[in-house]
Amino acid sequence: MPLHLDAITSSGVLWEVADGQFLLRVPNVARYFVERGERITIQPDPEAQMMEVKRFAAMTPLAAAAYQRGRLVLNAATVVNGSGDAVAFTGIGVSGKSTLAMSLLLHGWRLLSDDLAVISWSDAGGPIAEAADSGLWLWPDAAAGLSLPSAKDSGRTFHQVENPKIAGPSRLKAIVRLGLEDGDRVSLEAELGAKAVMSAGYAIYNRRIALAIMTPVRIFELLAEIVRTTSSLHLRRPLRGWSVDDVTRRFLEWDS
């Protein structure tokens, strides 16, 4: 496990990039060394909890490996409907991505990921969303609103779906950007063209690392291909006094 990379091409406070290599240092947790999208080597901190070591491995190191393979990674909660189509929910941290994903699981959908969605391409050329993890992180009020049992962890509520229905790689049907509005209704509208590309671009997982590993031109090409072959939607819920049931119902109306 190297302390630093040779011939560094880009770096941040905690990470370094070289040709085919990525090194991440997470204080008090572990160091992660990613090589050519094929291997992630982990050196845990002696005092680290293994759950934290594994959780961080499924985040930025996994994204870096995907970028090294030429795949795109979105910061999204991704679920699969009964027809086998995947939907990736993007948005800011308080927009309700995980809450809506969990609500859809209660309606019979299956889980692909809660934090990041790795997008590859099928032989036919369409985008495929791949599985990344099998848990959901929910704020305490979100878990309570869905009547879910929960366990406290690191100041947040972690809800582990009991016997979760995990989906395999699935055709990406839509990217849904969740937003807030100062109103009292749930709205859903399509996004087209440059606006759809920009929305997908904002959802790229750790854009600075993505740009350090892949070229901007290649990232734009992948974004354009996703927008060309999937639906792009903007789903807004009220800033105050909203119900996850109302948001779920509005989205299921579109999916049907």
Secondary structure, DSSP 4 states (H G I P E B T S, - for coil): --SS-SS-SEE-SSEEEETTEEEEEETTTEEEEEETTTEEEEEE-TT--HHHHHHHHTTHHHHHHHHHTT-EEEE-EEEE-TTSEEEEEE--TTS-HHHHHHHHHTTT-EEEESSEEEEEE-TTS-EEEEP--S-EEE-HHHHHHTT---EEETTEEEEPPSS--B--SEEEEEEEEEEEESSSS-EEEE--HHHHHHHHHHTBTTHHHHHHHS-HHHHHHHHHHHHHHSEEEEEEEESSS--HHHHHHHHHHHH-
